[in-house]
Amino acid sequence: MNYPIYQVDAFTESIFGGNPACVVPLKKWFSDDLLLQIAKENAVAETAFFIIEEDHIHLRWFTPDIEIDLCGHATLATACVLNRILNYSSEIITFKTLSGELKVSYKNDMFFLDLPSRPGVSCELPNEISSALNIQPKEIFKARDYMLVYDSEEEVKNIQVNRHFFDKINLGYGGVIATSKGNDVDFVSRFFTPQATILEDPVTGSAHCTLTPYWSSILSKENLVALQLSERGGKLYCSNKLKRVIIGGNAKIFSKGEFRI
C-alpha cells in the first residue's frame, strides 16, 4: 500500500535552510517499531506522524533513534502540510501529543507554535559534557536540556564537540543547548544530542522553551528574535508568556512523494 510523505524545511524563508522534517499522514497507527524504521529510512532529524481526529490531530515525533516528547520544527512542518497541502480549514490547529495539547496558529504567512515553557535551574555540568567541549560556559542551567550560557556569539560559533566523551552520557529526550546574546538578534544558540545519529540539530524549536524564558528575563523583553547557528541556520520569533512560549517561523515544502509498505 502507498502512503503520502512530505519533506518540509522549517524555520526558514527558503528551501535548503532551517531544519528538514518528514511529515506522514496516517489513517491508523503503525506499530512503534515500524514508525521508527520509517524515521530511520528518512534520515532527517525528525519525522512527524499524524492522524486527523474529530476535534484535534494526534501527533507523534520520531528521530532515527527514538520517539521524543516534543519537537518544535516537526510540529511547524506538520502545520505547514495541513495548511498548504491538505487544506485543513481550522484557523488554529490543535495537536494532542506526549507534551499535552499544543496549538498552532497561522498569521501573515507565518506559523506560531504555543508550547510549554521549560525554565532551567542552575546546576553543575556532568564531566562527560564538560570534557567534550573545547570552550567552557560561564553559566549552566537544566530543564529537559542542559543550557550552557556563553559570553559571545563567536564562542558559540566556535564550539566543537568531542563525541568520544560526549556520547558517554545518555540524556533521554534531552540534549545540550549552547547560547549567548546575539550580535544582530536578541540571542543565538546551537543544539547537540549525545548518542544520536545526528549530533547537531539544525534548528530546535523545543530548545526555545528553555531559551525564551531565560533571555526574556535577562534582556527584560517579552518578544525576542533568535538565530540558530547551525550550518543550515534558522530564525525564530519568540514570545515569553509565563507558563507558555510562542515560537513563530516560516516553512517551505521541499518535496512530495509516496512510500510503499
matplotlib code that plots the C-alpha trace (Angstrom):
import matplotlib.pyplot as plt

x = [0.0, 1.2, 1.4, 2.0, 5.1, 6.2, 9.6, 9.4, 12.2, 11.0, 12.1, 13.3, 12.2, 13.8, 14.5, 17.8, 17.6, 16.1, 15.5, 14.1, 11.4, 9.4, 5.6, 3.5, -0.4, -1.9, -5.4, -4.4, -1.2, 1.6, 3.5, 6.1, 8.9, 7.6, 7.3, 10.9, 12.1, 10.4, 12.1, 15.5, 14.9, 14.0, 17.3, 16.3, 16.3, 12.6, 9.7, 6.2, 3.3, -0.2, -3.9, -6.7, -9.4, -12.8, -11.7, -7.9, -4.9, -2.9, 0.8, 3.9, 7.6, 10.4, 14.1, 16.1, 16.8, 13.8, 10.3, 10.6, 8.3, 8.4, 9.6, 9.0, 10.2, 8.4, 5.2, 5.6, 6.3, 3.1, 1.0, 2.5, 1.4, -2.1, -2.5, -0.8, -1.4, -4.3, -6.4, -7.1, -9.8, -9.2, -7.5, -6.0, -4.7, -4.9, -2.4, -2.6, 1.0, 3.2, 3.7, -0.1, -2.2, -0.3, -1.9, -0.5, -2.0, -1.2, -0.9, 0.9, 2.4, 3.9, 3.1, 3.1, 3.5, 2.1, 4.4, 5.0, 7.6, 10.6, 12.7, 16.1, 17.5, 21.2, 23.2, 26.6, 27.7, 28.4, 32.0, 31.0, 29.7, 32.4, 35.2, 33.6, 33.7, 36.6, 35.1, 33.5, 30.4, 30.1, 26.7, 24.8, 21.1, 19.0, 15.4, 14.8, 18.0, 21.2, 21.5, 25.1, 25.4, 28.5, 29.9, 29.6, 28.2, 31.8, 32.3, 29.0, 30.0, 33.4, 32.2, 33.5, 32.1, 34.3, 32.0, 34.4, 33.4, 30.0, 28.5, 29.3, 26.2, 22.5, 20.1, 17.0, 14.8, 17.2, 20.3, 22.7, 22.0, 24.8, 23.6, 24.7, 23.5, 23.4, 25.2, 22.3, 19.5, 18.5, 20.1, 21.8, 22.1, 23.3, 21.9, 23.7, 22.4, 24.7, 24.4, 22.2, 22.6, 22.6, 24.9, 23.9, 20.3, 19.9, 17.0, 15.5, 12.1, 11.7, 15.0, 13.4, 11.0, 14.0, 15.9, 12.9, 12.2, 15.9, 16.6, 13.3, 14.4, 18.0, 17.0, 13.8, 11.9, 8.7, 9.3, 12.7, 14.3, 16.6, 19.0, 20.3, 23.9, 23.9, 25.2, 21.7, 20.7, 17.2, 15.3, 12.7, 10.4, 9.8, 7.4, 7.5, 4.0, 4.7, 3.8, 3.9, 6.1, 5.1, 7.6, 7.0, 8.6, 8.0, 8.4, 8.9, 7.8, 10.7, 9.2, 6.0, 6.0, 4.9, 6.4, 5.2, 4.8]
y = [0.0, 3.5, 6.3, 10.0, 11.7, 15.3, 16.9, 20.4, 22.8, 24.5, 27.9, 29.2, 31.5, 29.3, 25.7, 24.2, 26.3, 25.7, 22.2, 19.5, 17.2, 14.5, 14.5, 11.4, 11.5, 8.2, 6.8, 4.4, 3.9, 1.5, -0.3, 1.7, -0.4, 0.4, 4.1, 4.1, 2.2, 4.8, 7.6, 5.9, 5.5, 9.1, 10.1, 13.6, 14.9, 14.1, 12.5, 13.6, 11.1, 12.3, 11.2, 13.7, 13.1, 14.8, 17.8, 17.5, 15.9, 13.2, 13.9, 11.9, 12.6, 10.1, 10.7, 8.0, 6.6, 7.2, 8.6, 12.0, 14.1, 17.4, 18.7, 22.3, 22.2, 19.0, 20.5, 23.5, 21.3, 19.3, 22.6, 23.7, 20.4, 20.7, 24.3, 24.5, 21.0, 19.3, 22.5, 21.9, 24.6, 25.4, 28.8, 27.2, 23.6, 21.6, 18.8, 16.1, 15.0, 13.5, 17.1, 17.6, 19.8, 22.1, 24.8, 26.3, 29.4, 30.9, 34.7, 36.9, 33.8, 32.6, 29.8, 30.3, 27.4, 27.6, 25.4, 24.8, 26.9, 25.0, 27.3, 26.0, 25.8, 26.4, 23.2, 21.5, 20.3, 16.5, 15.6, 13.8, 17.1, 19.4, 17.1, 17.0, 20.8, 22.9, 26.0, 26.0, 28.0, 30.8, 29.5, 26.2, 25.5, 22.4, 21.7, 18.9, 20.0, 21.4, 25.1, 26.4, 30.2, 31.8, 35.3, 35.9, 34.7, 34.0, 31.5, 29.7, 29.6, 28.1, 25.3, 21.9, 18.6, 15.6, 12.6, 10.2, 11.9, 13.3, 10.0, 8.5, 10.3, 9.5, 12.4, 10.6, 13.1, 15.9, 17.5, 20.3, 23.9, 26.4, 30.1, 33.7, 37.2, 37.8, 40.4, 41.2, 39.3, 39.0, 35.6, 32.8, 29.1, 25.7, 22.3, 18.9, 15.5, 12.7, 9.2, 10.4, 9.7, 13.4, 15.2, 18.9, 19.7, 22.4, 24.3, 23.2, 24.7, 22.8, 24.2, 27.6, 26.6, 27.0, 29.7, 32.1, 32.5, 32.9, 35.6, 37.3, 37.7, 38.7, 41.2, 42.4, 41.8, 39.8, 39.4, 38.2, 37.3, 34.3, 32.7, 29.1, 29.0, 25.6, 25.2, 25.5, 28.2, 29.2, 32.2, 32.1, 34.7, 34.0, 35.4, 34.7, 34.1, 32.9, 29.2, 29.1, 30.3, 31.3, 30.4, 31.7, 30.9, 30.1, 26.8, 25.7, 22.5, 20.8, 17.6, 15.5, 11.7, 8.3, 5.3, 1.7, -0.8]
z = [0.0, -0.8, 1.8, 1.2, 2.6, 2.6, 3.4, 4.8, 5.7, 9.0, 10.5, 7.2, 4.3, 1.6, 0.9, 2.0, 5.1, 8.5, 9.8, 7.5, 8.7, 7.1, 7.6, 7.2, 7.4, 8.6, 8.9, 11.7, 13.6, 12.5, 15.2, 17.1, 15.6, 12.0, 12.8, 14.0, 10.9, 8.7, 10.6, 10.2, 6.5, 6.1, 7.8, 8.8, 12.4, 13.0, 11.2, 12.3, 12.0, 12.5, 12.4, 12.0, 14.7, 15.0, 17.0, 17.1, 15.5, 17.2, 16.5, 17.3, 16.6, 15.9, 15.5, 13.7, 17.2, 19.5, 19.9, 21.5, 23.8, 21.9, 18.6, 17.5, 13.9, 13.0, 14.5, 12.4, 9.4, 10.1, 10.4, 7.0, 5.3, 6.8, 5.9, 2.5, 1.0, 2.8, 3.1, 6.8, 7.5, 11.1, 11.9, 15.0, 14.7, 17.9, 18.4, 21.0, 21.9, 24.5, 25.8, 26.1, 23.9, 21.5, 19.3, 16.1, 14.5, 11.1, 10.5, 8.0, 6.2, 9.5, 11.8, 15.6, 18.0, 21.5, 23.6, 27.3, 29.0, 30.5, 32.5, 33.6, 37.1, 37.9, 38.0, 37.6, 34.2, 34.0, 33.4, 30.2, 28.7, 30.0, 28.8, 25.3, 24.9, 23.7, 25.3, 28.7, 29.5, 32.1, 33.4, 33.3, 33.6, 33.4, 32.3, 29.8, 28.2, 29.6, 28.7, 28.6, 28.5, 26.8, 26.7, 22.9, 19.7, 18.5, 21.3, 20.4, 16.7, 17.6, 19.9, 19.0, 20.5, 21.0, 20.6, 22.3, 25.6, 24.7, 23.7, 27.2, 28.6, 27.8, 28.2, 27.1, 25.3, 26.1, 24.6, 25.2, 24.2, 23.8, 23.8, 24.1, 23.3, 19.5, 17.5, 15.3, 17.1, 20.7, 21.2, 19.3, 20.0, 18.9, 19.9, 20.4, 21.2, 22.6, 21.3, 18.4, 14.7, 14.1, 16.5, 15.8, 15.2, 12.5, 14.3, 17.6, 18.4, 21.7, 23.0, 22.8, 25.5, 27.8, 25.9, 25.7, 29.4, 30.2, 27.6, 28.3, 31.9, 31.1, 28.4, 30.0, 26.8, 26.1, 22.4, 21.0, 17.8, 17.8, 15.4, 15.5, 14.3, 12.5, 9.0, 7.6, 10.1, 11.2, 12.5, 15.3, 16.7, 20.4, 23.0, 26.7, 28.1, 31.6, 31.5, 27.7, 25.0, 21.5, 18.7, 15.2, 11.9, 8.3, 6.4, 2.9, 1.3, -0.4, -1.7, -2.0, -2.6, -1.6, 0.2, -0.1, 2.8]

ax = plt.figure().add_subplot(projection="3d")
ax.plot(x, y, z, "-o")
ax.set_aspect("equal")
plt.show()
